[in-house]
Amino acid sequence: MRVGAHISISKGYFHAVKEALSIGANTMQFFTRNPRGGAVKALDEEDIRKMKILREQESFGPLVAHAPYTLNLATDKQEGMEFTKRVLEDDIIRLAKAGAEFLVLHPGSHTGQGIEKGMERIAGILKEVVKAHSGVTVLLETMAGAGSEVGYTFEQLYDIMDKTGKPEIFGVCIDSCHLYGAGYDVVDKLDEVLSEFDKILGLGKLKAVHLNDSKYGLGQRKDRHANLGEGVLGLNTIKKIITHPFLKDKPFLLETPGGLENYKKEIELLKQMAQDPKD
């Protein structure tokens, strides 16, 4: 089982992997840079070298990066578009040097332009910036549909990738909280949800799972993560997700409240649930 959490790389990649290992993780997610800004440190080649050795020794990975929240691929503002393209291109280059396998993106918010226009803008930036042989696979995240968010249906994600003209180079990261908020009933109809994903996108596109409980109910279009078992999904649903034959080999990444100590407890819980044969 590949399970991890969101870890800061502010002290370097090597420190981050060590920190992840200390809480029982064997994969991790991290922000590529300040999630609320654009600042980023220069890469430290020695730090990356040590991290790669540690990863090999511990069979650790994949490394899943998350783009900062300041990126909006659906924006109609020229300054915003240029900022997004510049940061996205730079992050892909940096992640390739670090050996990260995936970069998760929130598709963007159309801010009143409408879904269709938003999808066109997202696809346009992805087509321009993302190359087939960068070594880093860009994953579009399933969104809850809050506000003017784009990407809260499987059809929207399909259309975005299709409009790039090179859909084969992209993947998807599903989020259990977001799916439920968007109206996908992972509590009572997980098999049907995954069958729909397969029909529209193909299960080969599914590369990672954000594992979060939800504070809000089915189809409420709200994105509020809860600790495992403390939201409306519940531990039974979490167990069904991590043991599902279509999902069990994917990296599961926690984005729940509470920091490292909570992550450690939840990782231990997930490992126990994965080994428990009871339904």
N, C-alpha and C positions, 0 to 999 in steps of 0.2 A: 504494500500500500504506500502510495506517495502522498504525504500529508505535510503541510507547512502553513506558514502564516506570513503576515506582512511585516517585514524586517527593515529597519533603517540601514542605509549604506553610508550614512554621514561620516562614519569612522573607517570606511573602506569596505571593499568586498570581502576580504579575508575575515575581518572582524564580524561582518554580517553573517557569513556562513558559520563561523564558530558560535555565534549567538543562536542561530537557528538550531544547530546541533545540540546546544545546551538545553533546549526546551523539547527535544525529542523529534524535531522536524528532519525530514530528508529531502525537502524541496523548500522554496521560498519565493515570495513576491516582494518587490521593492519599487519605490518611486524612482524614476530615472533622474529626477531633480526635484527641487522644491515644488511640492504639489500645488501650492497656491501662487507660484511665481515662475520665473524662468532661470533663476540662478543655478549654477552647476560648477562643481569642482573639476579641475583638470584630472585626467586619469593618471593613476600611479601604476606604472608598469610592474614594479616589484610586488605591489599589493595584488595585482591581477595574477601574477605568476604564482605567488603563494596560495592564492585562492584556488587556482586551477589544480594545483597539487593536492590540496585538501579535498576538493571535490572528488578527485579520482580515488583518493584513499578511502573516502567514506561513501562512495557510490552516491553522491549527492546531486540532486537535480530533478527536473530541469530548473533553470533560473527563469523566472517569469517577471518581467518588468512591467510597470504600469505607468502610462503617460501622465503628466501633470493635468490637474483639472482645468488649468488655464487654456488648454487647447480646445478650440471649437471648430471642427472641420466643416460645420454647416454655416458658419458666419457669413454675412454678406458685407462685412466691413473689410476694406482692403488691408488696413493695418493688422487686423486680426488674422486674416488669411496668410499674410506674409510671415507673421510671428509663428503661426501654427506650422507652416511648411518648413520654416527654418529650424524650429525646435525638433520637429518630427524627423527631419533628415539627419540632424546632428545626433539625435538619440539613437537612431538605427546604426549609425557608424560607430558610436561609442559602445553600444551593446554587442555589436559584432566583435569588437576588440576584446571585450570582457568574456565572450563565449556564452552570452545569454541566448536562450533558444526562442523566447517569445516576448512580444511587446503587446500588452493589452491596451486597447483604445476605447474610450467612450465615443461613439460615433459623432455625437454633437447635438446641438439644439438649434432648431430653425428660427427661433425668435420671431415668429409671426409670419414667416415666408410661406409656410406650409410644408407638409411632409415631402412632397415630390421635389420641390425646389431644394429642400435641405438635403435629400438623398443625392441630387445632382452635384451639389457643392462638395459633399463628403467624397463622393466617387472621384470628382475632378482632382482633389488634392491627393487622394490615395494613388490615382493613376500617375500623377506627376512625380510623386516622391518615392513611393515604394517600388523597389526593384526586385526582380525575380530571384536574383542570386546574392542577396545581401547576407545570407546566413541567419537572419532573424525573421521569424514568421510573425506578421502582424495579425492579432486576433481582435475582432470586433466583439465587444461585450454586449450581452443581452441586457437591455435597459428596462426600467419599471414603467416608463412612459410618463414620468412626472413633468409638469410644465409643457415645454415644447420639445422634449427629448425625441430624437429619432433613433430607431433601432429597437423598439420594444416588441416587434413581431418578427417571426422567422422570415416572413415574406419581405419585410423591409431590409433585413440583413442580406438576403439573397439578392434583392434588387441593387443594393449598394455595390456588392461585389461584382455583380454582372455588369453594371455600368462602367466599371473600371476597364473592362475589356480583357482582364486577366484574373478572373475569379479564382483560378486554381492556386494562386500564391497566398491566399488569405485563409484564415481560420476563424473559429468562434470560441469565446470563453462564455460559458453560461454562468449565471448567478442565481442561486436558489431563491434568494429574497426577491430579486428583480423579476424573475419568472412569475412568481406568485402574484406580485403586485401588478404585473402586466396582464394577468388573467389566465396564466397557464397553471392548471391545478396539479401541482407536483405532490400534493398531500393525498388526494384520492385517485388521481389518474396519471401517475408518473409514467406508466408504460405508454399510454396514449400520447402524452406530451413528447416523449422521446421518439415515438413512431412518427409523429408529425414533423419533428425536427429532421428525421431521416428522410422523409418524403420530400421536404422542401429544400433542405440544405445538404443532406447526406451526412451520416454519422462520422465519416472521415474528416469532416470540417471541425468536429468537436475536439478541442485540444486541451482545455483546462476547465476547472470548475471552481468558482467562488462559492464557498460553503458558509452560508449565513442563515440564521433564523430571521424572521420578519416580525416587526412590531405592528404591521398592518395586514388587513385581510385580502382575500382573493379579488383581484381586479381593481383595487383601490388606487392604483397608479402612484403609489408612494414608496420611496426608497429609504427605509429606516431599518438598519440591521439590528438584530437582537442576538444575545448569546444563545448558544445551542441549547434547546430545550426550554428557553424562556420566552419564546415567541409563539406565533400562531402555527408555525410548521410542526414543531415538536420533535422530540428525539426519535420517534418511530419513523417519521419522514426522513430525517437525517440518515438514519440507518439504511432505509430503503435506497437512498441516493448513493451512499458509499459502497453498497454491496450489489448494486444493479449491474448485471453483466455488461451493459453498454458503457458504464461509467467507472467501474471499480479499478481500472488500470490508468485512469487519468490522474493528474496531479490535483489534489484538493487543497485549496488555499483559504485559510480563515481570514475574515475581515471583521471579526466581532469585537465589541468593546472590551476594554479591560487591560490591554497591554500584554506584555510578555508572560506574566504569571497566569493570566487567564488563558492565553494561548497554550501554555504548557499543560494546564488541566484539560483543556478541550482536545488537545492532541492525544493525551493518554486515554481520554474517553472514547475518541474515534477508533483508536487502535483496539480497545477492548470490544467495541461494538462490531468491528470488522471480523474479529475472531470468534464472536459468539454465534453459534449455529442457530439459536432460537430466533423465531420471527418476532 
